[in-house]
Amino acid sequence: MAFSEFECARYLKMMEQCVEAIRPPQAIRAQIDFVAEIDNQSLMLYELSSSFSRDGSTQRYPVAKITYVKTKKHWVLYGMRASGKWMKHSTHTLLELAIGTLQADPDSNFFG
C-alpha cells in the first residue's frame, strides 16, 4: 500500500531538504545533480548526470532507497551496488535517522 497524500507531501519535503544539503555547487549542477522521488513505499534518491553524447540528454542513476516496512514499523536504507542490485545498509525507527545516515554517508556507500 502506498503512502497517503499527507505522508507523501511530508516525506518528499524531508527528502528535498536532504537533496538540498548534498547538492553540488550551482556552477556544476548542469553536469551532475540529485533528485528525490516517491515510489510506492520507498523514497528514492537519483543522481542526474549529463550524457557525454551530443544530444544533451540526462541519465538517472539510483543512489539510495529508503523503504518503510509496515509490518515491522521501521525504515530500511538501501544503497545501489555497482552490480545494479540494492544492498541493505541499515535499519531505522525514524525516517529522520535514515535520512541523516544517508547524508552523513559514514562508509562512503552512497556518494563515493
C-alpha contacts under 8 A as a table, 3 or more apart, distances in Angstrom:
res1	aa1	res2	aa2	distance
1	M	40	N	6.99
1	M	41	Q	7.00
2	A	40	N	4.61
2	A	41	Q	5.34
3	F	6	F	7.97
3	F	7	E	5.72
3	F	8	C	5.82
3	F	40	N	6.84
3	F	41	Q	6.33
4	S	7	E	5.12
4	S	8	C	6.05
5	E	8	C	5.07
5	E	9	A	6.23
6	F	9	A	5.28
6	F	10	R	6.21
7	E	10	R	5.07
7	E	11	Y	5.90
8	C	11	Y	5.28
8	C	12	L	5.83
8	C	38	I	7.27
9	A	12	L	5.25
9	A	13	K	6.10
10	R	13	K	5.24
10	R	14	M	6.39
11	Y	14	M	5.06
11	Y	15	M	6.22
11	Y	43	L	7.80
12	L	15	M	5.02
12	L	16	E	6.02
12	L	36	A	7.30
12	L	37	E	6.97
12	L	38	I	7.03
12	L	43	L	7.75
13	K	16	E	5.05
13	K	17	Q	6.30
14	M	17	Q	5.20
14	M	18	C	6.44
14	M	96	E	7.94
15	M	18	C	4.90
15	M	19	V	6.18
15	M	36	A	6.17
15	M	43	L	7.68
15	M	99	I	7.44
16	E	19	V	4.90
16	E	20	E	6.19
16	E	35	V	7.66
16	E	36	A	6.41
17	Q	20	E	5.11
17	Q	21	A	6.37
18	C	21	A	5.14
18	C	22	I	6.49
18	C	99	I	6.93
18	C	103	Q	6.75
19	V	22	I	5.28
19	V	23	R	5.85
19	V	34	F	6.28
19	V	35	V	6.55
19	V	36	A	7.02
20	E	23	R	5.37
21	A	103	Q	7.63
22	I	34	F	7.95
22	I	103	Q	6.89
23	R	29	R	7.87
23	R	33	D	6.11
23	R	34	F	6.30
24	P	28	I	6.72
24	P	29	R	6.29
24	P	32	I	7.43
24	P	33	D	6.59
25	P	28	I	5.94
25	P	29	R	6.57
26	Q	29	R	5.32
27	A	30	A	7.49
28	I	31	Q	5.47
28	I	32	I	6.39
29	R	32	I	4.98
29	R	33	D	5.18
30	A	33	D	7.22
30	A	50	S	7.03
31	Q	48	L	7.88
31	Q	49	S	5.61
31	Q	50	S	4.98
32	I	47	E	7.03
32	I	48	L	5.51
32	I	49	S	4.55
32	I	50	S	6.51
33	D	47	E	5.82
33	D	48	L	5.00
33	D	49	S	6.61
34	F	45	L	6.97
34	F	46	Y	5.60
34	F	47	E	4.54
34	F	48	L	5.58
35	V	45	L	5.88
35	V	46	Y	5.35
35	V	47	E	6.57
35	V	48	L	7.18
36	A	43	L	7.06
36	A	44	M	5.54
36	A	45	L	4.57
36	A	46	Y	6.28
37	E	43	L	5.91
37	E	44	M	5.17
37	E	45	L	6.63
38	I	41	Q	7.46
38	I	42	S	5.88
38	I	43	L	4.65
38	I	44	M	5.97
39	D	42	S	5.20
39	D	43	L	6.25
39	D	44	M	6.92
41	Q	67	T	5.74
41	Q	68	Y	5.78
41	Q	69	V	7.96
42	S	65	K	6.33
42	S	66	I	5.43
42	S	67	T	4.19
42	S	68	Y	6.43
43	L	65	K	5.63
43	L	66	I	5.07
43	L	67	T	6.36
44	M	62	P	7.31
44	M	63	V	7.78
44	M	64	A	6.02
44	M	65	K	4.63
44	M	66	I	6.59
45	L	62	P	6.15
45	L	63	V	5.58
45	L	64	A	5.15
45	L	65	K	6.28
46	Y	60	R	6.05
46	Y	61	Y	5.36
46	Y	62	P	4.43
46	Y	63	V	5.29
46	Y	64	A	7.16
47	E	60	R	5.67
47	E	61	Y	5.10
47	E	62	P	6.32
47	E	63	V	6.40
48	L	58	T	6.36
48	L	59	Q	5.69
48	L	60	R	4.80
48	L	61	Y	6.56
49	S	58	T	5.55
49	S	59	Q	5.20
49	S	60	R	6.54
49	S	61	Y	7.87
50	S	56	G	6.68
50	S	57	S	6.13
50	S	58	T	4.42
50	S	59	Q	6.12
51	S	54	R	7.76
51	S	55	D	7.86
51	S	56	G	6.11
51	S	57	S	5.47
51	S	58	T	5.43
51	S	59	Q	6.28
52	F	56	G	7.60
53	S	56	G	6.52
53	S	57	S	7.61
62	P	65	K	7.93
62	P	80	M	6.49
63	V	79	G	6.05
63	V	80	M	5.49
63	V	110	F	6.04
63	V	111	F	7.88
64	A	77	L	7.18
64	A	78	Y	5.61
64	A	79	G	4.58
64	A	80	M	6.09
64	A	102	L	7.89
64	A	110	F	6.77
65	K	77	L	5.89
65	K	78	Y	5.08
65	K	79	G	6.47
66	I	75	W	6.39
66	I	76	V	5.50
66	I	77	L	4.51
66	I	78	Y	6.21
66	I	98	A	7.30
67	T	75	W	5.51
67	T	76	V	5.23
67	T	77	L	6.62
68	Y	73	K	7.14
68	Y	74	H	5.91
68	Y	75	W	4.50
68	Y	76	V	6.43
69	V	72	K	5.64
69	V	73	K	5.64
69	V	74	H	5.54
69	V	75	W	6.12
69	V	76	V	7.34
70	K	73	K	4.81
70	K	74	H	6.98
73	K	93	T	7.01
74	H	91	T	6.80
74	H	92	H	5.70
74	H	93	T	4.60
74	H	94	L	6.84
75	W	91	T	5.72
75	W	92	H	5.08
75	W	93	T	6.02
75	W	94	L	6.65
75	W	95	L	6.24
75	W	98	A	6.93
76	V	88	K	7.16
76	V	89	H	7.52
76	V	90	S	5.91
76	V	91	T	4.48
76	V	92	H	6.31
76	V	98	A	7.44
77	L	88	K	6.19
77	L	89	H	5.45
77	L	90	S	5.30
77	L	91	T	6.20
77	L	92	H	7.88
77	L	98	A	6.29
77	L	102	L	7.86
78	Y	86	W	5.93
78	Y	87	M	5.30
78	Y	88	K	4.43
78	Y	89	H	5.10
78	Y	90	S	7.22
79	G	86	W	5.61
79	G	87	M	5.28
79	G	88	K	6.56
79	G	89	H	6.42
79	G	109	N	6.71
79	G	110	F	6.20
80	M	84	G	6.17
80	M	85	K	5.85
80	M	86	W	4.67
80	M	87	M	6.18
80	M	110	F	7.63
81	R	84	G	5.43
81	R	85	K	5.51
81	R	86	W	6.07
81	R	87	M	6.46
82	A	85	K	7.44
90	S	98	A	7.81
91	T	98	A	7.41
92	H	95	L	6.95
92	H	97	L	6.21
92	H	98	A	5.79
93	T	97	L	7.51
94	L	97	L	5.44
94	L	98	A	6.75
95	L	98	A	5.09
95	L	99	I	6.19
96	E	99	I	5.18
96	E	100	G	6.04
97	L	100	G	4.93
97	L	101	T	6.20
98	A	101	T	5.17
98	A	102	L	6.27
99	I	102	L	4.95
99	I	103	Q	6.14
100	G	103	Q	5.13
100	G	104	A	6.05
101	T	104	A	5.14
101	T	105	D	5.84
101	T	106	P	7.29
102	L	105	D	5.17
102	L	110	F	7.27
105	D	108	S	5.20
105	D	109	N	6.49
105	D	110	F	6.37
105	D	111	F	7.21
106	P	109	N	7.82
108	S	111	F	5.82
108	S	112	G	4.87
109	N	112	G	6.08
